[in-house]
């Protein structure tokens, strides 16, 4: 097609390309520049701009699809958190879905997840006995595909096998999702624990042994594997996980700080 067939100037076509790449649809651009839809598509083709797929056209929210392509603190943390507390839904002829549901007191944590993804997906509240929960559903085939490399797949608990064994940010995400920090009411002894697949518990135990002498064993109850340790071992592990961190579940971070600033305990 020769340039003489174009109704828009070169500068206007530059604007069309920039607006299209920013997410504006061809129909809206056609209305804005007073040309037909087909003309906008020809401009894109002439400039070698790849047209968006139907699923991308229907997307309501922008999202950073490369957030899990690095080993930085936030990426590692959210991979661990999703491994523990997220779920994946594969959907035929529709975008795959990532879901997280938390107690309503942890709504701020889902807002952090939104910020990490660079998106503004709606966080919704739903009633579920015994307490209300807040949840978010994010759709992206590319994110779901990337997360599968870390064992985050549908029904993941059946075969979860964590890879980031020496990454404390990853394990902090796992503990924030499926673990706990607590203090015994009777003697105020500190305790840290984790529930999950056998491999998750085994590898967290290996991680914890690097900086504590705990000999805590892994037990199975109600179909779930559990690991826990108490006293100074719990304090040491919590300190390693949460100290000098920028992303965490606030209530667990607060406990870890209190522990590290308090007196030592017997095991």
Residue pairs with C-beta under 8 A, 6 or more apart in sequence:
1 42
1 46
6 13
6 43
6 46
7 35
7 39
8 16
8 33
8 35
8 39
8 43
12 33
13 43
13 46
13 47
16 29
16 33
16 40
16 43
16 44
17 43
17 44
17 47
17 49
19 29
19 32
20 26
20 29
20 40
20 44
20 49
21 49
23 62
25 57
26 37
26 40
26 41
26 44
27 37
29 40
30 36
30 37
30 39
30 40
33 40
41 51
44 51
45 51
55 94
55 95
55 141
59 95
59 139
61 119
61 120
61 121
62 118
62 119
62 120
63 117
63 118
63 119
63 121
63 138
63 140
63 143
64 117
64 118
64 119
65 140
65 142
65 143
67 74
67 75
67 78
67 116
67 117
67 118
67 143
68 75
68 78
68 79
68 143
68 146
68 147
68 150
69 75
69 146
71 167
73 169
73 245
73 246
73 247
74 116
74 169
74 246
74 247
76 164
76 167
76 169
76 170
76 173
77 169
77 170
77 172
77 173
77 176
77 247
77 248
78 113
78 116
78 173
78 247
79 147
79 150
79 152
79 164
79 170
79 173
80 162
80 164
80 167
80 169
80 170
80 171
80 172
80 173
80 174
80 176
80 177
81 100
81 113
81 173
81 174
81 176
81 177
82 98
82 100
82 147
82 152
82 173
82 177
83 150
83 151
83 152
83 156
83 160
83 162
83 173
83 174
83 177
83 200
84 173
84 174
84 175
84 176
84 177
84 178
84 179
84 196
84 200
85 100
85 101
85 102
85 176
85 177
85 178
86 98
86 99
86 100
86 152
86 177
87 98
87 99
87 100
87 154
87 156
88 96
88 97
88 98
88 99
88 144
88 147
88 148
88 152
88 153
88 154
88 156
89 96
89 97
89 99
89 154
90 96
90 144
90 154
91 97
94 139
95 139
95 140
95 141
96 139
96 140
96 141
96 144
97 137
97 138
97 139
97 144
98 137
98 138
98 139
98 140
98 143
98 144
98 147
99 135
99 136
99 137
99 138
100 110
100 113
100 135
100 136
101 128
101 133
101 134
101 135
102 109
102 110
102 133
102 134
102 135
103 131
103 132
103 133
103 134
104 125
104 131
104 132
104 133
104 134
105 251
106 134
106 249
106 251
107 123
107 134
108 250
109 176
109 249
109 250
110 123
110 134
110 135
110 136
111 123
112 247
113 136
114 120
114 121
114 123
114 136
116 247
117 138
119 138
121 136
121 137
121 138
122 136
123 134
123 135
123 136
124 134
124 135
124 136
125 132
125 133
125 134
125 135
126 132
126 133
126 134
126 135
147 153
150 162
150 163
150 164
151 159
151 160
151 161
151 162
151 163
157 196
157 197
158 197
159 197
159 199
160 196
160 197
160 199
160 200
161 197
161 199
161 200
161 203
162 170
162 174
162 199
162 200
162 203
162 204
164 170
164 171
165 203
165 206
165 207
166 207
166 210
168 207
168 240
168 241
169 245
169 247
171 204
171 207
171 241
172 241
172 242
172 245
172 247
172 248
174 194
174 196
174 200
174 204
175 181
175 192
175 194
175 241
175 252
176 248
176 249
176 252
178 194
178 195
178 196
178 200
179 192
179 193
179 194
179 195
180 191
180 192
180 193
180 194
180 252
181 190
181 191
181 192
181 234
181 238
181 252
181 255
181 256
181 259
182 190
182 191
182 192
182 193
183 189
183 190
183 191
183 255
184 190
184 191
184 230
189 230
189 231
189 265
190 230
190 231
190 234
190 235
190 238
190 259
190 265
191 228
191 229
191 230
191 234
192 228
192 229
192 230
192 234
192 237
192 238
193 226
193 227
193 228
193 229
194 200
194 201
194 204
194 226
194 227
194 228
195 201
195 224
195 225
195 226
196 224
196 225
197 225
198 218
198 220
198 225
200 225
201 218
201 225
201 226
201 227
202 218
204 227
205 216
205 218
205 227
208 214
208 216
208 229
208 233
208 237
211 236
211 237
211 240
212 229
212 232
212 233
212 236
212 237
213 233
214 229
214 233
214 237
214 267
216 227
216 228
216 229
216 233
217 227
218 225
218 226
218 227
219 225
219 226
219 227
220 226
229 237
230 265
230 267
231 265
231 266
231 267
232 264
232 265
232 266
232 267
233 267
234 259
235 259
235 260
235 262
235 264
235 265
238 255
238 256
238 259
238 260
239 256
239 259
239 260
241 256
242 248
242 252
242 253
242 256
242 257
243 256
243 260
245 253
